[in-house]
Amino acid sequence: MALRIKVSKFVKIYNYKNSMKKIISYRALFGATKTTELAELKTTYRNLIKEWHPDKIVNDEERKAEAAVKSKAIIEAYDLLVSIAPETHALNSEEYSRITSTLNIEDFDYKDEKLKIIFQDNIVYEYFGVPKNTYVKFVNAPSVARFAKRHIYNSFTFRNVSK
């Protein structure tokens, strides 16, 4: 029963534009914190999917459609939370340092406090919760790479989305 309450509560906030609010709502869905371990996320994910998998529901098309939406939201939340987890960052820290210190920025995009930076070799990272004034300073900086190294790379929650 507790899972149903969490998921239905989550669906109401699922479409928030603000990326940090999305992360907070996903953490609330999973009962997670910034330091929650991957094993705990995986266990919660499996329990939620067992509860809301559309194939589990028979003879009720409306509830099956609701379960499809909720399971899609659960999968999206899990993917995001795993990609920003401290364990994931620790595993990839060497590669992240290499990318941010040696590869040039080819392009970037900003929307709803989410900055997407595209490096050489089509490696893409998203940075969440970047204020508009920081983005404006980034765009107007004489060297965007230098500004990013000083003010973005290690200051905001990030994930690799180029996979």
N, C-alpha and C positions, 0 to 999 in steps of 0.2 A: 504494500500500500504506500509506503514512503517513497518508493521509486516513482509511482504515478504522480504523486504530488510534486515532486521535484521536476519531472519532465513536463507536466502541464504548466507549471510555473515558468519553466524555461522557455516554452514555446512563445509565451507572451513577449519575452525580451529577445527572442532569437534574431529579429531583424534590425536591431539597433545599428545605426550607421557607425557610431563611434567605436573604433577598434578596441580600445581599452575596456569599454563597457562590455564588448563581446567576450573578451578574455575573462573578465570578472564573472559574467553570466555563465560561461562554460565551466569555470572553476566551481561556481555554486551548484551547477548541475551534477558535477562529479564529487562534490563535497571536498574539493582539493584546495591546497594553498600553493604558494610559490615554490615551496620546498617538497611537495608531495613526490614520492618516488614513483618511477615508471611502473613497477610491479603493482603498486596500489591503484594507479590509473587503469592498468590493464584489467585488474579484477573488477573494478567498478564498471568499466566499459562492457565487459562480458556480461555482468549482471543486468545492466540496462538493456543491452541488445537482446538478451534472453527474454526480458520482459516485453520489449516493444518490437520484436521482429514481425514483419507483416505476414510471413508464412505460418505463424503460430495461430493466427486468427482465421477462423472459417465461418462461413454463413453470415457474415456481417461486413458488408462492403464499406460502410461508413467508418466503422472502427478500423478496418484494414487500411483504408486511406489515411486515417489519422496516425496509425502505427507507422506507415511508410514515411510520412513527414517527420515524425519523431525519431525514427531510426536514422534517417538521413542527417538530422540535426545532431544526434549522438555521435555518429561517425565523424562529422565535420569537427565537432568539439574535441573528440579524442585525437584526431590528426593534429589539430592546432596545439592542444596541451602537450602532446608528446614532443612536437617540434620546438616548443619554447621551454621545455623542462630543463632544469639545471644539469641533470645527467646527460641529456642529449648535447647540451652545450659543452660539457666537459669532454665528451667523446670526440667532438668535432672542433675543439678549441685550436688545435694546431693548424688545421686546414683553414679555419676562419681567419686566424692571424695572417696566414700566408696570403689569402685572398685580399683582405683589407689593406695589407701593407705593400703588395706587389702589383696587383692587377688594377688597371685603370677603370674608372667609371665611364661606361659608354652612354648610359641614359638613366633617367629616373622619372618617377611619377609620384604624385602626391594626391591623396584623396582621403577625406574623413580621418585626419590625424594618422594616416598610414603612409609611410614613405617607402616606396619600392625602388631599390637601387639595382641597376643591371650592370654587372661588371663584364670585362672581357670574357670570352668563351661562354657567353650566355648564362653566367652564374648570377642568380637573382636572390636578393635578400629583402625581406620586409621588416620594417622597423615600426613598432606600434607606439601610439601615444606621442607622436612628434607634434609639438605645438606649431601652429601656423607661423608664428614669428621666427621660430627656429628654421623652418623650411624657407622662409623669405631670406633669412641671413645666408642659408646654404646656397640658394640660387644666385644671390648677389655677391657671394664671396669670390675674391680673385682666383682662388684655387678651391674648387668644390671638394677635391680629394683631401686636401689639408684640413678643411673645415670639418669634413665628415670624420676624419681620424680623431680630431680633437673634441667634437661635440655630439657625434651621432653613434658611431660604431659601438662604443662601450657604455653609452648612456641610456639606451632604450632597449626594451624587450624586442628580440628579433628572431627570425627563423629563415631558413633556407627554403625557397620555393622552386628551385630550378630542377627538381628531380623529375 
